[in-house]
Every structure is written in structure tokens, then in C-alpha cells.
Amino acid sequence: MSRFRIAAFVLMMSALGFLAGVAAGRLIELGQVDDKLAAHNSRLLAHAQRVAQESQRLIAAATHGAALCSDSDVATLRVLLFNATFVRDIGRIQDGLLACSAAWGAFEEGHPLPAPAFTLQNGIQLWVGAANIVDRRIVGDMAARDDVLVFTAPGAYDGFPEPGSGIDAKIVTRDGAHVLRRFGRTHDLELPPRGGPPANSLWSERRVAECAPEADADLCVVSRARSHAWFQLPAMILSATGALAAAFLAGLCVMWRLHANSAKTELRRAILGGDIQVHYQPLRQLATRRLAGFEALARWRSRSGRDVSPGLFVPLAEAMGLGRDLTRLVTSQALRDLHERLRANPALYVSINVSAADLKDAAYRSFLLDAVSEWGIPPASVALEVTEGSPLSDGHVLTMVKALRATGFKVFIDDFGTGHSNLNYLAEMQADAIKLDRRFTRAIGAEEAGTLIIDHVIGISRALRIGLIIEGIETEEQARYLLAREPAAVGQGWLFGRAAPVGDIAAD
């Protein structure tokens, strides 16, 4: 990653952090507006309930009075009015006329009532913002039922909305069909449908609606406020913090990316995290083409999606000190994948590549025994392929090889012919089979020297009475040539099957 790209990335992240801070500050600002609006809405609803409840209480208390508009009746109305908070007057209705009231007394001639604005479900008739029946200079609300009429005080809602709050609100019936009181500009303020989605999101207009309980007054309150402020204190603080934090994180990301891109780091993560795959290539008898076993082969696909050759990542893992971890990972996966087939057919085996580091590990034999015991597999069903160049002069290595064979595991010498082979090496190893390297198989019919080496190796395997496995068989011509010289040999190569995941390997 070039310096220019790093600088551009850090700058871009800082800008994103700044914008994220502005957005977070905006959300905080809107949240504060929402909280303020909801609190106002709840207070207004509670106040409207108190006003409605007092009107209903006075109507109920005045219904069973003495003779209408008698001195005793007017006196009763005045007592009720004296104890009221939000009602300015209480009157009597007779034949559609206001006959008397606590404030005005009895009228010689009654005052006709205008048609009510609407009637609630409980039978109470309401006049909203109507001129007073006695003195039109007085404007207020009225409620009536039967022969009782109450006049709500014009100042019953003083303080709503709060001065300077910028809140518009209105009190409506539960169905939203009738408006009982308006505050501010409410011509386009409607009660949202029940169960509808929230209408606020990130819009500057905030709206809150709340209704009284079903058993209480037929009241709902809907309020609205607008917030156009973006760069309030929360947004300023969070935008600066977001820019700094994003720049810092971007720097960490760059450092991590530079480090994580290294092949060693990625390979270490894959091995220790169990992200190495295992494929299986069949081994078949040359004479019958019957399945003899499988070789377990490690496969690694990098995070970029590229398949990395085992010839590259296996030596790298060993150089990093992860060869033993890789071997144990492949071993565990192979036994897990093939245990049912190996138990069902004792003649089959799975061969696993082991390194010199594995053979020097005193705990490796115990690991193998625990692994085969866990899956119920006999040790004879597992072959360990030891590279020809493994240092048998090291006493620990030779001791481990002998101990493994004594326990029942097979031991193969892998890539035979590419190292410093001699009969003494084979005698010391006491291997069960040798695997002829593929480069000699490719020489069949093309290089005389390669053909002579094949014949020589076949002769060695016969003389020592050990098995022979020949790698890299890709054509029928190669298979026929080898079959003619060593019918008991086992073949491995694309002609008999490519390495594949366990779900795709041959059934027989």
C-alpha cells in the first residue's frame, strides 16, 4: 500500500468519522427534542383529562338538584362552582334555553343554546371555542348533558404549550374526528393511525401522539415540534471525536492490514484456526485397479481466494515451527473423514505425510494412538510417509520409526530416489513400502535413464521384500509399462483419480 493510498484512506476515514459524529450528534439532538415533546404531550394529556373529569363530575353532581333555577338550585350550583378549578360557570338548560347559571343567576328570559359542535359517546354535548351564551365577548368551551351546562374557564389551558417551546398541539377525540382544543399551527397536524410506523425517523419534524386509557375520557393529544439544528454542542463534540477516533482506527487498520497481508501471518492463522482443508487421492493396485488406500493431502486457500501449492506452504509452515501443528491437523481430519470406511474395510489404509519434526516429538506416538483409539481404527490402517531425507542418524528419529512400526502403524519412504538412498538407509528404516517419485514415472518412454532407475528401484523392492508404490501415473501407457515389470505394485496418479474432498472420493 503506497503512502498516497494510506494518506487517502486515513483522510477518508477521518471524514467518515466526522460525518458519523455529526449524525450521532443529530440523533442526540433529535432524541432530546423527542423526549421534550413526549413529556409535554403527556403533561397536556393529563391536564386535559383533569379538565374533562372535572366537567363530568360537576355535571353528575348538578343533575339531581332542587327545582330548576330556584334560589336553592342556584345556590347549589354556586357551591359547586366555588370548588371547581377549570370551570367558570354552571347553568341549567330548560326547553333548549339557558335558564340560569351560578354566575348570572336566574334569567327572566332564557338564552337559546346554539347547536353543539359534536356529541361524545357518553352523551355529553360539546361546544368548542364558542361565544358565551350570555355575553358574546367571552369565548370558551361548553359541555352539557341532560339539564346541566358547564362553561370551561378560558384560562383552563394556560401554560400550554410552554412558552418558547415551538410546540404545536391539539386535543382530539380518540377517533381523531373532532378537535377539542388547538395550540399553535395545527391545520395539518393529524392523529397518526393506530399501529402505523413511526413518522419521525430523521426528519426535522418530530411528532408524538398519546391517548387516554379506553375506560377514561375520550381524549387523545398529538403534538409536533421542529428541529433544524445540526451543529449543536453534542454534534460538535461527537464530530470532532469521531474524526479523531476514525483516523486512529484507520491507522490501526493500515498497520493490521500490512501485517496481516504477510503469508506467514495468514498461514499461521489458517493452521492454528483449523482452516486447512484435507483432500484424498486414491491409491490402486496396478493389477486389478482395486482401491488400496488414500493419501491425505493438505490444501490451503488464502483469504484472497487463491489456492496455494503445498510445495510452497508446507515448507513455510515447517520453517515457522508449525509443521507439527499442520501434521496433527491433517491427521485428525483424515481419521475423522475416513474412519467409517477404514473400519468397514481393514484392507484399506490412509497415508499421512510426517516431517522430521514430528519424528523428533516424543509425544507424537501418544497423539497417534489417541487419535486411532478415538475413531476405533486399527493402527495398521494408518501409513506414515517419511521423506527419504529424514535424518536417521538422529537416534530420536530412528527410535520413533521403530516404535511406530512396533505399535502397528505402517511406514513408507516417500519421494524415493530423490535423496541419498542406499541399501543401508532402507535396512535401518525397516519400511513397509517405498514410494517412487513422480519424476521417474514421467520419464517412461521419454528418457532411458529414468527407465533404468525404475527397473533398479523395482529390483530393490523385490530384494528387500517391501511394497512399492509408484506416483504420478497419468497415462495407460505408463500403467501398462509398470504392470509388466511389477504387477504387485500400487499406483497413484491422475489416471487412478485426482485428490478430492472426502465427499467426492471414489467409492471402491
C-alpha positions as CSV (number, residue, x, y, z in Angstrom):
1,M,0.0,0.0,0.0
2,S,1.6,3.3,-1.1
3,R,1.9,6.3,1.1
4,F,-0.6,8.2,-1.0
5,R,-3.2,5.5,-0.7
6,I,-2.5,5.2,3.1
7,A,-3.0,9.0,3.5
8,A,-6.1,9.0,1.3
9,F,-7.5,6.1,3.4
10,V,-6.8,7.8,6.7
11,L,-8.3,11.1,5.4
12,M,-11.4,9.3,4.1
13,M,-11.9,7.5,7.4
14,S,-11.5,10.9,9.2
15,A,-14.2,12.4,7.0
16,L,-16.4,9.4,7.6
17,G,-15.8,9.7,11.4
18,F,-16.6,13.4,11.2
19,L,-19.9,12.7,9.4
20,A,-20.7,9.9,11.8
21,G,-20.1,12.3,14.7
22,V,-22.4,14.8,13.1
23,A,-25.1,12.2,12.5
24,A,-24.7,10.9,16.1
25,G,-25.0,14.4,17.4
26,R,-28.0,15.0,15.3
27,L,-29.6,11.8,16.6
28,I,-28.9,13.0,20.2
29,E,-30.4,16.4,19.4
30,L,-33.5,14.8,17.9
31,G,-33.7,12.4,20.8
32,Q,-33.7,15.4,23.2
33,V,-36.4,17.0,21.2
34,D,-38.4,13.8,21.2
35,D,-38.1,13.5,24.9
36,K,-39.1,17.1,25.5
37,L,-42.1,16.7,23.1
38,A,-43.2,13.4,24.7
39,A,-43.0,15.0,28.2
40,H,-45.1,18.0,27.0
41,N,-47.6,15.7,25.3
42,S,-48.0,13.6,28.5
43,R,-48.5,16.7,30.6
44,L,-51.0,18.1,28.2
45,L,-53.0,14.9,28.1
46,A,-53.0,14.6,31.9
47,H,-54.2,18.2,32.2
48,A,-56.9,17.6,29.5
49,Q,-58.1,14.6,31.5
50,R,-58.4,16.6,34.7
51,V,-60.4,19.3,32.9
52,A,-62.7,16.7,31.3
53,Q,-63.1,14.8,34.6
54,E,-64.0,18.0,36.5
55,S,-66.6,18.9,33.9
56,Q,-68.1,15.4,34.1
57,R,-68.0,15.4,37.9
58,L,-69.8,18.7,38.1
59,I,-72.4,17.6,35.5
60,A,-73.1,14.5,37.6
61,A,-73.2,16.4,40.8
62,A,-75.6,19.0,39.5
63,T,-78.0,16.6,37.8
64,H,-80.1,15.8,40.9
65,G,-80.7,19.3,42.3
66,A,-83.9,21.0,43.6
67,A,-86.4,22.8,41.3
68,L,-84.6,24.1,38.3
69,C,-83.3,27.7,38.8
70,S,-84.8,28.0,42.2
71,D,-82.8,30.0,44.8
72,S,-81.8,26.7,46.3
73,D,-80.7,25.3,43.0
74,V,-78.7,28.4,42.1
75,A,-77.0,28.3,45.5
76,T,-76.1,24.6,44.9
77,L,-74.6,25.5,41.5
78,R,-72.6,28.3,43.2
79,V,-71.2,25.9,45.8
80,L,-70.1,23.5,43.0
81,L,-68.6,26.4,41.1
82,F,-66.7,27.7,44.1
83,N,-65.0,24.3,44.5
84,A,-64.1,24.0,40.7
85,T,-60.7,24.7,39.2
86,F,-61.2,24.7,35.5
87,V,-65.0,25.6,35.2
88,R,-66.0,29.2,35.1
89,D,-69.8,28.8,35.3
90,I,-72.5,26.1,35.7
91,G,-76.0,26.6,34.2
92,R,-79.4,24.9,33.8
93,I,-81.0,24.1,30.5
94,Q,-84.8,24.1,30.1
95,D,-86.5,23.7,26.8
96,G,-83.3,24.3,24.9
97,L,-82.7,27.6,26.7
98,L,-80.1,28.5,29.3
99,A,-82.5,29.4,32.2
100,C,-80.0,30.2,34.9
101,S,-76.3,29.9,36.0
102,A,-74.2,30.1,39.1
103,A,-72.6,33.3,37.9
104,W,-75.6,35.1,36.3
105,G,-78.4,33.8,38.4
106,A,-81.9,33.2,37.0
107,F,-82.8,34.9,33.7
108,E,-86.2,36.5,33.1
109,E,-86.0,35.1,29.6
110,G,-83.8,32.2,28.7
111,H,-80.9,32.3,26.3
112,P,-81.1,29.9,23.4
113,L,-78.3,27.4,23.0
114,P,-76.5,27.1,19.6
115,A,-76.2,23.7,18.1
116,P,-73.4,21.7,19.7
117,A,-70.2,21.1,17.7
118,F,-70.4,17.3,18.4
119,T,-71.6,14.8,20.9
120,L,-69.3,12.3,22.7
121,Q,-70.1,8.6,23.1
122,N,-71.1,9.1,26.7
123,G,-73.8,11.6,25.6
124,I,-72.1,14.8,26.5
125,Q,-72.5,17.6,24.0
126,L,-69.6,19.9,23.4
127,W,-69.2,23.5,22.1
128,V,-65.6,24.3,21.2
129,G,-64.4,27.9,21.1
130,A,-67.9,29.2,21.2
131,A,-69.1,32.7,22.2
132,N,-70.6,32.8,25.6
133,I,-74.4,32.5,25.5
134,V,-74.9,35.5,27.9
135,D,-72.0,37.7,26.8
136,R,-70.6,37.1,23.4
137,R,-67.4,38.9,24.3
138,I,-66.5,35.8,26.3
139,V,-65.2,32.8,24.3
140,G,-64.7,29.4,25.6
141,D,-65.8,25.7,25.6
142,M,-69.0,24.3,27.0
143,A,-70.2,20.9,27.8
144,A,-73.8,19.8,28.5
145,R,-75.8,16.7,29.4
146,D,-79.5,16.5,30.4
147,D,-80.2,19.8,32.1
148,V,-76.7,20.8,33.1
149,L,-74.3,23.1,31.2
150,V,-70.8,23.8,32.3
151,F,-68.5,26.6,31.0
152,T,-64.8,25.8,30.8
153,A,-62.6,28.7,32.0
154,P,-60.9,30.5,29.1
155,G,-57.6,30.1,31.0
156,A,-58.0,26.4,31.7
157,Y,-55.1,25.6,29.5
158,D,-52.8,28.5,30.4
159,G,-49.2,27.4,30.1
160,F,-49.8,25.1,27.2
161,P,-47.7,24.9,25.1
162,E,-44.8,26.0,27.2
163,P,-43.5,29.5,26.2
164,G,-40.8,29.3,23.6
165,S,-41.1,25.6,23.1
166,G,-42.1,25.8,19.5
167,I,-44.7,23.1,20.0
168,D,-47.9,22.8,18.1
169,A,-50.5,20.6,19.7
170,K,-54.2,19.7,19.7
171,I,-56.6,17.7,21.8
172,V,-58.9,15.4,19.8
173,T,-61.4,12.7,20.3
174,R,-60.0,9.2,20.3
175,D,-61.0,8.6,16.7
176,G,-59.5,11.9,15.6
177,A,-62.8,13.1,14.1
178,H,-63.3,16.1,16.5
179,V,-60.9,18.7,17.8
180,L,-61.4,19.9,21.4
181,R,-58.6,22.4,21.7
182,R,-55.8,23.8,19.4
183,F,-52.4,25.2,20.3
184,G,-50.3,26.8,17.6
185,R,-50.5,25.9,13.9
186,T,-52.4,22.7,13.7
187,H,-54.2,22.8,10.3
188,D,-52.0,19.9,9.0
189,L,-51.4,18.1,12.3
190,E,-53.3,14.8,12.3
191,L,-53.5,11.9,14.7
192,P,-51.5,9.1,13.2
193,P,-53.3,5.8,12.6
194,R,-53.0,3.1,15.2
195,G,-50.3,0.6,14.6
196,G,-48.8,2.7,11.9
197,P,-45.0,3.1,11.6
198,P,-43.2,5.8,13.5
199,A,-43.3,9.0,11.4
200,N,-40.2,10.7,12.9
201,S,-37.1,8.8,11.7
202,L,-34.5,11.5,10.9
203,W,-36.9,14.2,9.7
204,S,-36.7,17.6,11.4
205,E,-40.4,17.5,12.2
206,R,-41.0,15.4,15.4
207,R,-44.5,14.2,16.2
208,V,-45.8,12.4,19.3
209,A,-49.4,11.2,19.9
210,E,-50.8,9.7,23.1
211,C,-54.4,8.7,24.2
212,A,-56.1,8.3,27.5
213,P,-57.0,4.8,28.6
214,E,-60.0,3.3,27.0
215,A,-62.0,3.4,30.2
216,D,-61.1,7.1,30.8
217,A,-62.1,10.2,28.9
218,D,-62.4,10.2,25.1
219,L,-59.2,12.1,24.6
220,C,-56.0,12.0,22.6
221,V,-53.2,14.6,22.3
222,V,-51.0,14.9,19.2
223,S,-48.0,17.4,19.4
224,R,-45.4,18.5,17.0
225,A,-42.1,20.3,17.1
226,R,-39.4,21.0,14.6
227,S,-35.6,20.8,15.0
228,H,-33.4,22.3,12.3
229,A,-30.3,22.5,14.4
230,W,-27.4,20.3,13.2
231,F,-24.4,21.7,14.8
232,Q,-25.4,21.9,18.4
233,L,-22.9,21.1,21.2
234,P,-23.4,17.3,21.0
235,A,-22.8,17.2,17.3
236,M,-19.7,19.4,17.5
237,I,-18.2,17.3,20.2
238,L,-19.1,14.0,18.6
239,S,-17.9,15.1,15.1
240,A,-14.5,16.0,16.4
241,T,-14.3,12.9,18.5
242,G,-15.5,10.8,15.6
243,A,-12.9,12.3,13.2
244,L,-10.0,11.6,15.7
245,A,-11.3,8.1,16.5
246,A,-11.8,7.2,12.9
247,A,-8.3,8.4,12.0
248,F,-6.8,6.4,14.9
249,L,-8.7,3.3,13.9
250,A,-7.7,3.8,10.2
251,G,-4.1,3.9,11.3
252,L,-4.6,0.7,13.2
253,C,-6.3,-0.9,10.2
254,V,-3.5,0.1,8.0
255,M,-0.9,-1.4,10.3
256,W,-3.0,-4.6,10.8
257,R,-3.5,-4.9,7.0
258,L,0.2,-4.6,6.3
259,H,0.9,-7.2,8.9
260,A,-2.0,-9.5,8.1
261,N,-1.1,-9.5,4.4
262,S,2.1,-11.4,5.0
263,A,1.9,-15.0,4.0
264,K,3.4,-16.1,7.3
265,T,0.7,-14.4,9.4
266,E,-2.1,-15.7,7.1
267,L,-0.7,-19.3,7.1
268,R,-0.3,-19.2,10.9
269,R,-3.9,-18.1,11.3
270,A,-5.1,-20.9,8.9
271,I,-3.2,-23.7,10.7
272,L,-4.0,-22.7,14.2
273,G,-7.6,-21.8,13.3
274,G,-8.2,-25.2,11.6
275,D,-8.7,-23.6,8.1
276,I,-6.5,-26.1,6.3
277,Q,-8.6,-28.5,4.1
278,V,-7.7,-32.1,3.5
279,H,-8.2,-33.8,0.1
280,Y,-7.7,-37.5,-0.6
281,Q,-6.0,-39.1,-3.6
282,P,-6.7,-42.8,-4.2
283,L,-4.0,-45.5,-4.4
284,R,-4.9,-48.6,-6.5
285,Q,-3.5,-52.0,-7.2
286,L,-1.9,-52.0,-10.7
287,A,-3.1,-55.5,-11.5
288,T,-6.7,-55.1,-10.5
289,R,-7.2,-51.4,-10.2
290,R,-8.9,-52.1,-6.9
291,L,-8.7,-49.4,-4.2
292,A,-5.8,-49.9,-1.8
293,G,-6.0,-46.7,0.2
294,F,-5.8,-42.9,0.1
295,E,-3.1,-40.3,0.6
296,A,-4.3,-37.4,2.8
297,L,-3.0,-34.1,1.2
298,A,-3.2,-30.7,2.8
299,R,-4.8,-27.9,0.8
300,W,-4.9,-24.2,1.6
301,R,-6.9,-21.4,0.0
302,S,-5.7,-18.0,1.1
303,R,-8.1,-15.2,2.1
304,S,-7.8,-13.7,-1.4
305,G,-9.3,-17.0,-2.7
306,R,-6.1,-18.2,-4.3
307,D,-5.1,-21.9,-3.9
308,V,-1.6,-22.1,-2.6
309,S,0.6,-25.0,-3.7
310,P,1.5,-27.4,-0.9
311,G,5.1,-27.2,-2.2
312,L,5.0,-23.6,-1.0
313,F,3.1,-23.5,2.2
314,V,4.2,-26.9,3.7
315,P,7.9,-25.9,3.8
316,L,6.9,-22.4,5.0
317,A,4.9,-24.0,7.9
318,E,7.9,-26.1,8.9
319,A,10.2,-23.1,8.8
320,M,7.8,-21.3,11.1
321,G,7.8,-24.1,13.6
322,L,4.2,-25.1,12.6
323,G,5.0,-28.4,10.9
324,R,3.9,-30.5,13.9
325,D,0.6,-28.5,14.1
326,L,-0.1,-29.0,10.4
327,T,0.6,-32.7,10.6
328,R,-1.7,-33.2,13.6
329,L,-4.4,-31.1,11.9
330,V,-4.3,-33.3,8.7
331,T,-4.1,-36.5,10.8
332,S,-7.2,-35.6,12.9
333,Q,-9.2,-34.5,9.9
334,A,-8.3,-37.6,7.8
335,L,-9.3,-40.0,10.6
336,R,-12.5,-38.1,11.2
337,D,-13.3,-38.2,7.5
338,L,-12.4,-41.8,6.7
339,H,-13.0,-43.8,10.0
340,E,-16.1,-45.4,8.7
341,R,-14.5,-46.7,5.5
342,L,-11.4,-47.9,7.3
343,R,-13.4,-49.8,9.9
344,A,-15.6,-51.3,7.2
345,N,-12.6,-52.5,5.1
346,P,-9.5,-53.4,7.1
347,A,-7.6,-53.8,3.8
348,L,-7.7,-50.0,3.2
349,Y,-5.3,-47.5,4.7
350,V,-4.8,-43.8,4.7
351,S,-1.3,-42.5,4.3
352,I,-0.2,-39.2,6.0
353,N,3.0,-37.2,5.4
354,V,5.1,-36.7,8.5
355,S,8.1,-34.5,8.9
356,A,11.4,-34.9,10.8
357,A,10.0,-32.5,13.5
358,D,7.1,-35.0,14.0
359,L,9.5,-37.9,14.4
360,K,11.5,-35.9,17.0
361,D,8.4,-35.2,19.0
362,A,8.3,-37.6,21.9
363,A,4.5,-37.0,22.3
364,Y,3.7,-37.8,18.6
365,R,3.3,-41.6,19.2
366,S,0.8,-40.9,22.0
367,F,-1.1,-38.5,19.8
368,L,-1.4,-41.1,17.1
369,L,-2.6,-43.8,19.5
370,D,-5.2,-41.5,21.0
371,A,-6.4,-40.5,17.5
372,V,-6.9,-44.0,16.2
373,S,-8.4,-45.1,19.5
374,E,-10.9,-42.2,19.4
375,W,-12.3,-43.3,16.0
376,G,-11.9,-47.1,16.5
377,I,-9.3,-47.5,13.8
378,P,-6.5,-50.1,14.0
379,P,-3.0,-48.7,13.7
380,A,-2.4,-50.9,10.6
381,S,-4.9,-48.7,8.7
382,V,-2.6,-45.7,9.0
383,A,0.6,-45.3,7.0
384,L,3.1,-42.6,7.8
385,E,5.0,-41.3,4.8
386,V,8.5,-40.3,5.9
387,T,10.6,-38.2,3.5
388,E,13.6,-40.0,2.3
389,G,15.9,-37.3,3.5
390,S,14.8,-37.6,7.2
391,P,17.9,-37.8,9.3
392,L,18.0,-41.4,10.5
393,S,21.4,-40.6,12.1
394,D,19.3,-38.9,14.7
395,G,18.7,-41.5,17.3
396,H,15.3,-40.0,18.3
397,V,14.0,-40.3,14.7
398,L,15.1,-43.9,14.3
399,T,13.7,-44.8,17.7
400,M,10.3,-43.2,16.9
401,V,10.1,-45.0,13.5
402,K,10.7,-48.4,15.1
403,A,8.3,-47.6,17.9
404,L,5.6,-46.7,15.4
405,R,6.0,-49.9,13.4
406,A,6.1,-51.9,16.6
407,T,2.7,-50.4,17.5
408,G,1.2,-51.4,14.2
409,F,1.5,-48.3,12.1
410,K,2.8,-48.7,8.5
411,V,5.9,-46.6,7.5
412,F,6.5,-45.6,3.9
413,I,9.6,-43.9,2.5
414,D,8.2,-41.0,0.4
415,D,9.8,-39.5,-2.7
416,F,12.2,-42.4,-3.0
417,G,15.1,-41.8,-5.5
418,T,15.3,-38.0,-4.9
419,G,17.6,-38.1,-1.9
420,H,20.7,-40.0,-0.9
421,S,19.2,-43.5,-1.0
422,N,21.2,-46.6,-0.3
423,L,20.5,-50.1,1.0
424,N,21.8,-49.3,4.4
425,Y,19.2,-46.5,4.7
426,L,16.4,-48.9,3.7
427,A,17.7,-51.5,6.1
428,E,17.8,-49.1,9.0
429,M,14.4,-47.7,8.3
430,Q,12.7,-51.1,8.0
431,A,9.9,-49.5,5.9
432,D,6.8,-51.3,4.8
433,A,7.0,-49.7,1.3
434,I,8.8,-47.2,-0.8
435,K,7.1,-44.6,-3.0
436,L,8.8,-43.9,-6.3
437,D,8.8,-40.2,-7.1
438,R,6.7,-39.0,-10.0
439,R,9.6,-37.6,-11.9
440,F,10.7,-41.1,-12.8
441,T,7.3,-42.1,-13.9
442,R,7.2,-39.1,-16.3
443,A,10.4,-40.4,-17.9
444,I,8.8,-43.7,-19.1
445,G,9.1,-43.8,-22.9
446,A,11.0,-40.5,-22.9
447,E,14.2,-40.9,-21.0
448,E,16.3,-44.0,-21.0
449,A,18.0,-43.1,-17.7
450,G,14.6,-42.7,-15.9
451,T,13.5,-46.1,-17.2
452,L,16.7,-47.7,-15.8
453,I,16.1,-46.1,-12.4
454,I,12.6,-47.5,-12.3
455,D,13.9,-51.0,-13.1
456,H,16.5,-50.6,-10.4
457,V,14.0,-49.5,-7.7
458,I,11.7,-52.4,-8.6
459,G,14.7,-54.7,-8.1
460,I,15.4,-53.2,-4.7
461,S,11.8,-53.6,-3.5
462,R,11.9,-57.3,-4.6
463,A,15.2,-57.9,-2.9
464,L,14.1,-56.4,0.4
465,R,10.6,-57.8,0.1
466,I,9.0,-54.4,0.7
467,G,6.0,-52.9,-1.1
468,L,6.3,-50.5,-4.0
469,I,4.0,-47.5,-4.6
470,I,4.6,-45.6,-7.9
471,E,3.5,-41.9,-8.0
472,G,2.5,-39.8,-11.0
473,I,0.8,-42.4,-13.2
474,E,-1.2,-40.3,-15.7
475,T,-1.5,-42.4,-18.9
476,E,-2.4,-46.0,-19.7
477,E,1.0,-46.4,-21.4
478,Q,2.7,-45.8,-18.1
479,A,0.4,-48.1,-16.3
480,R,1.0,-50.9,-18.8
481,Y,4.8,-50.5,-18.6
482,L,4.8,-50.7,-14.8
483,L,2.3,-53.5,-14.6
484,A,4.5,-55.6,-16.9
485,R,7.5,-55.1,-14.6
486,E,5.8,-55.2,-11.2
487,P,2.2,-56.5,-11.1
488,A,2.2,-56.3,-7.2
489,A,2.9,-52.5,-7.2
490,V,0.4,-49.9,-6.1
491,G,-0.2,-47.0,-8.4
492,Q,-1.1,-43.4,-7.7
493,G,-1.8,-40.6,-10.1
494,W,-4.4,-38.8,-12.2
495,L,-5.1,-41.9,-14.2
496,F,-6.5,-43.5,-11.0
497,G,-8.1,-40.4,-9.5
498,R,-7.2,-36.9,-8.5
499,A,-7.1,-35.6,-5.0
500,A,-10.6,-34.5,-3.9
501,P,-12.6,-33.7,-0.8
502,V,-14.0,-36.6,1.2
503,G,-17.4,-36.2,-0.3
504,D,-16.1,-36.7,-3.9
505,I,-13.6,-39.6,-3.5
506,A,-14.1,-42.9,-5.1
507,A,-16.4,-45.5,-3.5
508,D,-14.3,-48.5,-4.5
